[in-house]
Amino acid sequence: MRQRLKILLPILGVVLLVLGGLLYYRYVYYPTLGVIGVATEPEGATVILGGQEEGVTPLEVFRGTGTHTLVLEKDGYQSFETEVVVEGGHHQVLGYVLMKE
């Protein structure tokens, strides 16, 4: 009996640790993030979100909940700026057509 207990206790500890991590991710961490997908016509516009350059379109980024400034820039096209609202646990896809200068 003691031998079984010595084997089962570490296994039970690992199971509880993993379960705790999953619960934390699902109910604490994940709801504070949202995903924003950005697409433009034409593709290849620089995406600046909250003052930080994220890459070029098409692009998906994780962001904390709240309102963020989105700026799209591409040579030969007018830059575009708007506010986007990120909701935790949600995925939104935004599409924009850039105007030539």
Backbone as CSV, one residue per row, in Angstrom:
resi,resn,N_x,N_y,N_z,CA_x,CA_y,CA_z,C_x,C_y,C_z
1,MET,0.825,-1.196,0.000,0.000,0.000,0.000,0.872,1.265,0.000
2,ARG,1.897,1.297,0.845,2.779,2.447,0.911,3.527,2.657,-0.407
3,GLN,3.898,1.556,-1.025,4.620,1.624,-2.302,3.731,2.260,-3.374
4,ARG,2.468,1.875,-3.417,1.526,2.455,-4.381,1.340,3.944,-4.132
5,LEU,1.255,4.312,-2.865,1.085,5.713,-2.504,2.292,6.542,-2.944
6,LYS,3.490,5.985,-2.827,4.701,6.685,-3.259,4.705,6.917,-4.768
7,ILE,4.088,6.025,-5.494,4.024,6.149,-6.950,2.889,7.090,-7.364
8,LEU,1.748,6.964,-6.719,0.573,7.731,-7.116,0.642,9.209,-6.741
9,LEU,1.264,9.558,-5.635,1.311,10.953,-5.207,2.016,11.865,-6.210
10,PRO,3.192,11.507,-6.729,3.808,12.383,-7.744,2.966,12.490,-9.023
11,ILE,2.348,11.388,-9.410,1.495,11.410,-10.606,0.306,12.335,-10.372
12,LEU,-0.321,12.226,-9.216,-1.443,13.083,-8.877,-1.015,14.550,-8.843
13,GLY,0.167,14.828,-8.337,0.688,16.199,-8.313,0.838,16.774,-9.706
14,VAL,1.361,15.986,-10.639,1.534,16.444,-12.018,0.177,16.688,-12.672
15,VAL,-0.763,15.777,-12.447,-2.108,15.930,-13.019,-2.756,17.214,-12.508
16,LEU,-2.653,17.476,-11.219,-3.237,18.686,-10.648,-2.543,19.937,-11.174
17,LEU,-1.241,19.888,-11.369,-0.500,21.024,-11.913,-0.958,21.339,-13.338
18,VAL,-1.079,20.312,-14.164,-1.523,20.501,-15.544,-2.958,21.027,-15.566
19,LEU,-3.817,20.459,-14.773,-5.210,20.900,-14.712,-5.289,22.359,-14.256
20,GLY,-4.501,22.733,-13.275,-4.474,24.119,-12.810,-4.027,25.071,-13.904
21,GLY,-3.016,24.663,-14.663,-2.542,25.491,-15.772,-3.595,25.672,-16.842
22,LEU,-4.299,24.599,-17.175,-5.368,24.691,-18.180,-6.494,25.598,-17.704
23,LEU,-6.884,25.468,-16.459,-7.950,26.318,-15.913,-7.518,27.781,-15.886
24,TYR,-6.267,28.032,-15.512,-5.751,29.405,-15.505,-5.803,29.987,-16.912
25,TYR,-5.317,29.227,-17.897,-5.315,29.706,-19.270,-6.726,30.002,-19.749
26,ARG,-7.652,29.078,-19.483,-9.020,29.218,-20.000,-9.797,30.349,-19.337
27,TYR,-9.669,30.506,-18.043,-10.530,31.446,-17.330,-9.852,32.735,-16.888
28,VAL,-8.526,32.805,-16.926,-7.833,34.028,-16.496,-7.071,34.660,-17.663
29,TYR,-6.206,33.899,-18.323,-5.325,34.456,-19.349,-6.056,34.683,-20.670
30,TYR,-6.724,33.665,-21.195,-7.347,33.732,-22.519,-8.381,34.850,-22.641
31,PRO,-9.252,35.052,-21.644,-10.255,36.119,-21.799,-9.667,37.528,-21.866
32,THR,-8.410,37.706,-21.533,-7.807,39.036,-21.585,-7.199,39.336,-22.948
33,LEU,-7.210,38.356,-23.858,-6.635,38.547,-25.189,-7.689,38.383,-26.267
34,GLY,-7.502,39.110,-27.351,-8.324,38.938,-28.535,-7.403,38.830,-29.734
35,VAL,-7.935,38.341,-30.835,-7.149,38.203,-32.060,-7.725,39.146,-33.106
36,ILE,-6.837,39.902,-33.736,-7.238,40.795,-34.818,-6.563,40.307,-36.089
37,GLY,-7.364,40.009,-37.090,-6.848,39.689,-38.419,-7.004,40.927,-39.291
38,VAL,-5.948,41.319,-39.980,-5.994,42.518,-40.828,-5.628,42.124,-42.253
39,ALA,-6.496,42.497,-43.191,-6.244,42.260,-44.612,-6.431,43.582,-45.348
40,THR,-5.635,43.792,-46.378,-5.767,45.010,-47.186,-5.736,44.659,-48.662
41,GLU,-6.293,45.567,-49.440,-6.174,45.502,-50.889,-5.494,46.788,-51.299
42,PRO,-4.295,46.789,-51.791,-3.450,45.630,-52.047,-2.803,45.115,-50.758
43,GLU,-2.352,43.865,-50.824,-1.649,43.270,-49.685,-0.283,43.940,-49.511
44,GLY,0.324,43.679,-48.351,1.677,44.160,-48.118,1.747,45.491,-47.398
45,ALA,0.634,45.958,-46.842,0.654,47.208,-46.077,1.251,46.943,-44.697
46,THR,2.010,47.895,-44.196,2.580,47.796,-42.853,1.480,48.036,-41.831
47,VAL,1.395,47.150,-40.829,0.393,47.248,-39.777,1.058,47.776,-38.516
48,ILE,0.533,48.900,-38.011,1.009,49.482,-36.752,-0.185,49.470,-35.808
49,LEU,-0.055,48.745,-34.715,-1.157,48.595,-33.770,-0.699,49.070,-32.407
50,GLY,-1.365,50.101,-31.896,-0.985,50.651,-30.606,0.421,51.229,-30.601
51,GLY,0.848,51.766,-31.754,2.165,52.370,-31.853,3.293,51.386,-32.106
52,GLN,2.977,50.101,-32.226,4.001,49.073,-32.425,3.835,48.436,-33.802
53,GLU,4.914,48.435,-34.596,4.857,47.813,-35.916,4.762,46.301,-35.749
54,GLU,3.737,45.709,-36.371,3.469,44.277,-36.200,3.886,43.427,-37.389
55,GLY,3.956,44.020,-38.569,4.282,43.250,-39.768,3.501,43.804,-40.940
56,VAL,3.306,42.968,-41.969,2.577,43.395,-43.168,1.366,42.499,-43.392
57,THR,0.385,43.066,-44.079,-0.850,42.323,-44.351,-0.623,41.283,-45.433
58,PRO,-1.372,40.174,-45.353,-2.355,39.781,-44.331,-1.646,39.363,-43.038
59,LEU,-2.291,39.645,-41.902,-1.635,39.465,-40.613,-2.661,39.227,-39.522
60,GLU,-2.309,38.391,-38.556,-3.105,38.198,-37.347,-2.235,38.500,-36.144
61,VAL,-2.787,39.255,-35.167,-2.045,39.590,-33.956,-2.933,39.388,-32.731
62,PHE,-2.306,38.971,-31.638,-2.979,38.885,-30.346,-2.812,40.230,-29.658
63,ARG,-3.871,40.712,-29.037,-3.812,41.984,-28.314,-4.670,41.894,-27.062
64,GLY,-4.273,42.649,-26.056,-5.062,42.749,-24.839,-6.367,43.481,-25.113
65,THR,-7.357,43.230,-24.279,-8.654,43.866,-24.474,-8.537,45.378,-24.348
66,GLY,-9.421,46.065,-25.036,-9.444,47.524,-24.993,-9.427,48.111,-26.387
67,THR,-9.285,49.430,-26.435,-9.267,50.164,-27.702,-7.823,50.431,-28.110
68,HIS,-7.522,50.136,-29.373,-6.165,50.307,-29.897,-6.229,51.084,-31.207
69,THR,-5.204,51.874,-31.474,-5.110,52.609,-32.732,-4.453,51.711,-33.771
70,LEU,-5.119,51.571,-34.913,-4.608,50.776,-36.029,-4.212,51.732,-37.152
71,VAL,-2.969,51.622,-37.612,-2.477,52.433,-38.726,-1.988,51.479,-39.812
72,LEU,-2.391,51.751,-41.057,-1.946,50.973,-42.216,-1.189,51.909,-43.145
73,GLU,0.008,51.495,-43.555,0.844,52.313,-44.436,1.411,51.461,-45.560
74,LYS,1.418,52.053,-46.776,2.033,51.382,-47.927,2.485,52.465,-48.892
75,ASP,3.695,52.307,-49.417,4.222,53.290,-50.371,3.280,53.432,-51.556
76,GLY,3.008,54.697,-51.940,2.131,54.969,-53.075,0.664,55.012,-52.708
77,TYR,0.332,54.790,-51.428,-1.059,54.771,-50.976,-1.218,55.684,-49.766
78,GLN,-2.420,56.216,-49.598,-2.702,57.045,-48.430,-2.676,56.173,-47.189
79,SER,-2.063,56.694,-46.120,-2.092,55.934,-44.868,-3.503,55.997,-44.294
80,PHE,-3.836,54.985,-43.526,-5.184,54.872,-42.967,-5.057,54.644,-41.473
81,GLU,-5.885,55.353,-40.695,-5.852,55.208,-39.240,-7.273,55.071,-38.709
82,THR,-7.448,54.153,-37.754,-8.755,53.948,-37.127,-8.550,53.371,-35.730
83,GLU,-9.604,53.373,-34.964,-9.587,52.760,-33.638,-10.268,51.394,-33.735
84,VAL,-9.679,50.379,-33.120,-10.300,49.055,-33.070,-10.488,48.656,-31.609
85,VAL,-11.611,48.005,-31.346,-11.915,47.542,-29.994,-11.683,46.037,-29.953
86,VAL,-10.797,45.614,-29.061,-10.476,44.197,-28.904,-11.251,43.649,-27.713
87,GLU,-11.969,42.559,-27.945,-12.709,41.891,-26.880,-12.017,40.572,-26.572
88,GLY,-11.821,40.304,-25.290,-11.153,39.087,-24.875,-11.853,37.839,-25.362
89,GLY,-11.069,36.895,-25.839,-11.611,35.632,-26.296,-12.270,35.679,-27.660
90,HIS,-12.219,36.827,-28.350,-12.856,36.965,-29.659,-11.817,37.107,-30.762
91,HIS,-12.233,36.746,-31.958,-11.398,36.858,-33.148,-12.153,37.721,-34.137
92,GLN,-11.530,38.804,-34.573,-12.182,39.648,-35.568,-11.268,39.847,-36.759
93,VAL,-11.868,39.883,-37.929,-11.118,40.073,-39.165,-11.535,41.419,-39.746
94,LEU,-10.542,42.252,-40.016,-10.776,43.583,-40.539,-10.195,43.680,-41.941
95,GLY,-10.967,44.208,-42.872,-10.507,44.350,-44.253,-10.605,45.796,-44.708
96,TYR,-9.554,46.284,-45.367,-9.517,47.671,-45.806,-8.997,47.747,-47.232
97,VAL,-9.533,48.693,-48.004,-9.038,48.993,-49.348,-8.273,50.297,-49.249
98,LEU,-6.985,50.265,-49.577,-6.150,51.454,-49.507,-6.312,52.272,-50.786
99,MET,-6.329,53.596,-50.621,-6.513,54.518,-51.747,-5.157,54.997,-52.245
100,LYS,-4.994,55.052,-53.579,-3.734,55.549,-54.149,-3.608,57.039,-53.866
101,GLU,-2.344,57.473,-53.731,-2.074,58.900,-53.483,-2.309,59.707,-54.733
